[in-house]
Amino acid sequence: MKLFIRIGLYVVIALVSIILLMLVFREYKQYQINMESKEIIQNGGISEVRKLTIGGISQYILVDGQSKENPFIIFLHGGPGQPFPFGVSSRNQFPVITEKFNAVYFDQRGSGKSFDKNIDVETMNIEQFISDTNEVIDFVRKEYSQDKVYLVGMSWGSIIGLQLANRDPDKFYGYIGIDQIVNIKDGQVLGKQWLKDIAKDDKNLLDQIESFGEPPYYGELESQYSDIVNKYNGFNYKDENTKGANLFKLAGRSLVSPDYSLKDIYASFVSGATFSLIDSKELQKEIINTDFNELTIFKTPFYIIQGKHDKVANFELAKSYFDRIDAPKKKFITLENSAHMPNEEDFEFLIQSILQLNEH
């Protein structure tokens, strides 16, 4: 009996020691990041979190740049509910970007630092997110004396960004869609056929896929469908020659961010994600019913960066859509070794591709 008590005590001591070490490491990294920010500000840059009242609630942005003279670029993260990799926890994370741009990272309604358990679920709809983002854009333009900004929408963020680029082109130097969503239902149709081709010699898998019926898929059915897509690398591509995306590396900055409390971290991974992705059922339906096929005329430069193996924001759909776009300038950039999440090599290429668009 005493032996078991002693072992239990050692386990508790070990766990407490690990937690303390992690907290010490977090505090050290926060100190480092804050010192870097202080130096950036002293050298004429910007490094600040702003709490704004947007759409009737408190929402947060991080403005991060090494020179106030550079143009501003606003990032709309994916999710919804998970502000990675371009969220308020990104202070000093992407110095290659902030050397050329003043980056604005926005934790959207219900996400990360902008999560609040009292947010009315009825406000979780696409038009409200578009309105919120428009308020952020106008704040940045006024506060930092900018006529225009660049706008980047990633995955879910591309649903918001594309519509703003179409409605208010005079506010933007250009729009960049990463993992651009065009039509989720059509993507599910193509994804189902892709899975059936994979499963042609696996009767159990084929039966499971056929049991889903015809798209669109919502709720639990969508979750089951997505699980199989993920299993066969349609979300995070990897093969014998290609490493998949390091999801911890893309999201891990939040764990040591000086701008994130432990509550913000929990919201980013759990409560905000659950609220935005599961509790907000009408928002999920809106996303799955998104259809941009007729929205093809843009008065601002238009760019798409898409993973070749993406079966979530389907690559073939994005390329076909891009070919029909009428814009003053346009470019389609392929991430050859990635699906929906860019792997490390392609992420670097993605960043460099964004930097090359700064030609105004």
C-alpha positions in Angstrom: 0.0 0.0 0.0 2.8 2.4 1.0 4.5 1.6 -2.3 1.5 2.7 -4.3 1.1 5.9 -2.3 4.8 6.6 -2.9 4.5 6.0 -6.6 1.4 8.2 -6.7 3.3 11.0 -4.9 6.2 10.8 -7.4 3.7 11.0 -10.3 2.1 14.1 -8.8 5.5 15.7 -8.2 6.5 14.9 -11.7 3.3 16.4 -13.2 3.6 19.5 -11.1 7.3 19.9 -12.1 6.4 19.6 -15.8 3.6 22.2 -15.5 5.9 24.6 -13.6 8.6 24.2 -16.2 6.1 24.9 -19.0 4.9 28.0 -17.3 8.5 29.2 -16.7 9.2 28.6 -20.4 6.0 30.4 -21.4 7.0 33.4 -19.3 10.5 33.5 -20.7 9.2 33.4 -24.3 6.7 36.1 -23.5 9.5 38.3 -22.1 11.6 37.6 -25.3 8.7 38.5 -27.6 7.9 41.7 -25.6 11.6 42.8 -25.8 11.5 42.3 -29.6 8.4 44.4 -29.8 9.9 47.1 -27.8 12.9 47.3 -30.1 10.6 47.3 -33.2 8.6 50.3 -31.7 11.8 52.2 -30.9 13.0 51.7 -34.5 9.8 53.2 -35.9 7.6 50.1 -36.2 4.2 49.1 -34.8 3.6 46.3 -32.4 0.3 46.6 -30.5 -2.9 44.9 -29.6 -6.1 47.0 -29.9 -9.4 46.2 -28.3 -12.2 47.4 -30.5 -16.0 47.5 -30.2 -17.0 45.8 -33.4 -20.5 44.7 -34.2 -21.6 45.5 -30.7 -19.0 43.3 -28.9 -15.3 43.5 -27.9 -13.0 42.2 -30.6 -9.2 42.3 -30.9 -6.6 43.0 -33.5 -2.8 42.9 -33.5 -0.9 45.3 -35.6 2.6 44.1 -36.3 5.1 45.8 -38.6 8.7 46.9 -38.7 8.0 50.3 -40.4 5.0 52.5 -40.3 5.7 53.5 -43.9 4.9 50.1 -45.2 1.5 49.2 -46.6 -1.0 47.4 -44.4 -2.2 43.8 -45.0 -5.2 42.4 -43.1 -5.4 38.6 -42.5 -8.7 36.8 -42.1 -7.9 33.4 -40.4 -9.7 30.1 -41.1 -11.9 28.1 -38.9 -14.3 29.6 -37.9 -13.4 29.6 -34.2 -9.7 28.8 -34.5 -7.5 31.8 -35.2 -4.5 30.1 -36.8 -2.0 30.7 -38.2 -2.7 34.4 -38.6 -4.4 35.5 -35.4 -3.7 37.9 -32.5 -1.2 35.4 -31.0 1.1 36.0 -34.0 3.2 38.9 -32.6 6.7 38.8 -34.2 5.9 35.3 -35.6 6.3 36.2 -39.3 9.1 38.8 -39.5 9.4 38.2 -43.3 5.9 39.5 -43.6 6.3 42.4 -41.2 9.5 43.6 -42.9 7.5 44.5 -46.0 4.0 45.0 -44.5 2.2 46.2 -41.4 0.3 43.0 -40.7 -3.1 43.2 -39.1 -4.2 39.9 -37.4 -7.8 39.8 -36.4 -9.4 37.3 -33.9 -12.8 37.1 -35.4 -16.1 37.0 -33.5 -16.1 33.9 -31.3 -12.4 33.1 -31.9 -9.4 33.3 -29.6 -9.1 36.6 -27.7 -12.5 37.7 -29.2 -14.4 34.8 -27.8 -17.0 35.6 -25.2 -19.5 33.0 -23.9 -22.2 35.7 -24.0 -22.0 36.2 -27.8 -25.5 35.7 -29.2 -25.4 32.7 -31.5 -27.8 34.5 -33.8 -25.0 36.9 -34.7 -22.9 34.0 -35.9 -23.7 34.4 -39.6 -21.7 35.4 -42.7 -23.2 38.8 -43.1 -22.3 39.7 -39.5 -18.7 38.5 -40.1 -18.5 40.6 -43.3 -19.8 43.6 -41.4 -17.3 43.1 -38.5 -14.4 42.8 -40.9 -15.5 45.9 -42.8 -15.5 47.8 -39.5 -11.9 46.5 -38.8 -10.8 47.6 -42.3 -12.3 51.1 -41.9 -10.7 51.4 -38.4 -7.2 50.5 -39.8 -7.6 52.8 -42.8 -8.6 55.8 -40.6 -6.4 55.1 -37.6 -3.2 54.5 -39.7 -4.0 57.0 -42.5 -4.3 54.3 -45.2 -6.3 54.9 -48.4 -6.1 51.2 -49.3 -5.0 47.9 -47.7 -4.3 44.4 -48.9 -6.8 41.7 -47.8 -6.0 38.0 -47.3 -8.7 35.4 -46.6 -7.6 31.9 -45.6 -10.1 29.0 -46.0 -13.2 30.2 -44.0 -11.7 33.7 -44.1 -11.8 33.5 -47.9 -15.6 33.5 -47.8 -15.6 36.8 -46.0 -12.6 38.3 -47.9 -13.9 37.5 -51.4 -17.2 39.2 -50.8 -15.6 42.3 -49.4 -13.2 42.5 -52.4 -16.2 42.3 -54.7 -18.4 44.9 -52.8 -15.7 47.5 -51.8 -12.9 47.3 -54.3 -11.8 50.9 -53.7 -10.5 49.8 -50.2 -8.0 47.3 -51.5 -4.7 47.1 -53.3 -5.6 43.5 -54.0 -7.3 40.4 -52.6 -5.5 37.2 -51.9 -7.5 34.0 -51.3 -5.6 31.1 -49.6 -7.4 27.8 -49.8 -10.1 29.7 -51.6 -13.6 28.3 -51.0 -15.9 28.5 -54.1 -18.7 26.0 -53.5 -18.6 23.5 -50.6 -21.4 21.3 -51.9 -19.7 20.9 -55.3 -16.5 20.2 -53.5 -18.2 17.5 -51.5 -19.6 16.0 -54.7 -16.0 15.9 -56.2 -14.6 14.7 -52.9 -17.1 11.8 -52.7 -16.1 10.6 -56.1 -12.4 10.9 -55.2 -13.0 8.8 -52.2 -15.0 6.2 -54.2 -12.1 5.9 -56.6 -9.7 5.3 -53.6 -12.1 2.8 -52.1 -12.9 0.8 -55.3 -11.2 -2.3 -53.9 -12.4 -1.8 -50.3 -16.0 -2.8 -50.0 -16.4 -1.7 -46.4 -15.1 1.8 -47.1 -17.1 2.0 -50.3 -20.3 1.1 -48.5 -19.5 3.7 -45.8 -19.0 6.4 -48.4 -22.2 5.4 -50.2 -24.2 5.4 -47.0 -23.6 9.2 -46.8 -26.0 9.7 -49.7 -25.7 12.8 -51.9 -24.2 16.1 -50.7 -24.5 18.5 -49.1 -23.4 17.0 -45.8 -24.1 18.8 -42.5 -23.5 18.1 -38.8 -22.5 14.6 -37.9 -22.6 13.4 -41.5 -20.2 16.2 -42.5 -17.9 15.3 -39.7 -17.8 11.6 -40.8 -17.2 12.6 -44.4 -14.4 15.0 -43.3 -12.8 12.3 -41.2 -12.4 10.1 -44.2 -11.1 13.0 -46.4 -8.5 13.7 -43.7 -7.6 10.0 -43.4 -6.7 10.0 -47.1 -4.7 13.3 -47.0 -7.2 15.6 -48.5 -6.8 18.0 -45.7 -3.1 17.6 -44.7 -1.2 16.0 -47.6 1.7 13.7 -47.1 3.4 10.8 -49.0 6.7 8.9 -49.0 8.5 12.1 -50.2 6.4 14.8 -48.5 6.0 15.6 -44.9 2.6 16.9 -43.9 1.9 20.3 -42.3 3.1 20.7 -38.8 -0.2 21.8 -37.2 1.5 22.4 -33.8 4.0 24.7 -35.4 1.2 26.7 -37.1 -0.8 27.0 -33.8 1.9 26.6 -31.2 2.7 30.3 -31.0 -0.5 30.9 -29.1 0.9 28.9 -26.2 3.6 31.4 -25.5 2.0 34.6 -26.8 2.3 37.5 -24.4 -1.1 38.6 -25.8 -2.9 35.4 -24.9 -4.1 34.5 -21.4 -4.6 30.8 -20.6 -8.3 31.5 -21.1 -7.6 32.8 -24.7 -5.6 29.7 -25.4 -8.5 27.5 -24.2 -10.9 29.5 -26.4 -8.7 29.0 -29.4 -8.5 25.3 -29.1 -11.8 24.3 -27.3 -14.5 26.7 -26.3 -14.4 29.2 -29.2 -13.9 26.4 -31.7 -16.8 24.4 -30.2 -19.1 27.5 -30.2 -18.2 28.5 -33.8 -18.0 25.1 -35.4 -20.6 23.1 -33.5 -23.0 25.3 -31.6 -23.5 27.7 -34.5 -25.3 25.2 -36.6 -26.8 27.9 -38.9 -23.4 29.2 -39.7 -22.2 25.8 -40.7 -25.1 25.5 -43.1 -24.3 28.9 -44.5 -20.7 27.9 -45.1 -21.6 24.6 -46.8 -24.2 26.4 -49.0 -21.6 29.0 -50.1 -21.6 29.4 -53.9 -19.4 32.0 -55.6 -19.8 30.6 -59.1 -21.6 33.7 -60.4 -19.4 36.2 -58.5 -16.7 36.6 -61.1 -16.2 40.3 -61.8 -13.7 42.1 -59.6 -12.3 45.7 -59.8 -9.3 44.9 -57.6 -6.3 42.6 -58.4 -7.3 39.0 -57.5 -5.0 36.2 -56.4 -5.5 32.6 -55.3 -3.0 30.4 -53.5 -4.2 26.8 -53.4 -2.9 23.4 -52.4 -2.8 21.0 -55.3 -4.2 18.1 -53.2 -6.9 20.2 -51.4 -10.2 18.3 -51.2 -11.7 20.6 -48.6 -11.5 23.9 -50.6 -11.3 21.8 -53.8 -8.3 22.6 -56.0 -10.1 21.8 -59.3 -13.0 24.0 -58.3 -10.8 26.9 -57.3 -8.8 26.7 -60.5 -11.9 26.5 -62.7 -13.4 29.5 -60.9 -10.2 31.5 -61.2 -10.1 30.9 -65.0 -13.5 32.7 -65.2 -12.5 35.7 -63.0 -12.5 39.1 -64.7 -10.1 41.4 -62.8 -7.6 44.1 -63.7 -4.8 41.7 -62.7 -5.0 38.1 -61.5 -2.7 35.2 -60.7 -3.1 31.6 -59.6 -0.4 30.1 -57.4 -0.2 26.4 -56.7 1.2 24.8 -53.6 2.4 21.6 -55.2 2.9 19.5 -52.1 0.0 20.6 -49.9 -3.7 20.0 -49.4 -5.8 22.4 -47.3 -3.0 23.0 -44.8 0.3 24.1 -46.4 3.3 22.0 -45.3 6.4 23.8 -44.0 8.1 24.1 -47.4 4.9 25.3 -49.1 4.1 27.7 -46.3 7.4 29.5 -46.9 6.5 29.6 -50.6 3.1 31.0 -49.7 4.7 33.8 -47.6 7.1 34.7 -50.4 4.2 34.7 -52.9 2.3 37.2 -50.8 5.5 39.4 -50.5 5.8 39.5 -54.3 2.3 41.0 -54.6 3.4 44.2 -52.9 3.8 46.2 -56.2 1.6 49.2 -55.7 
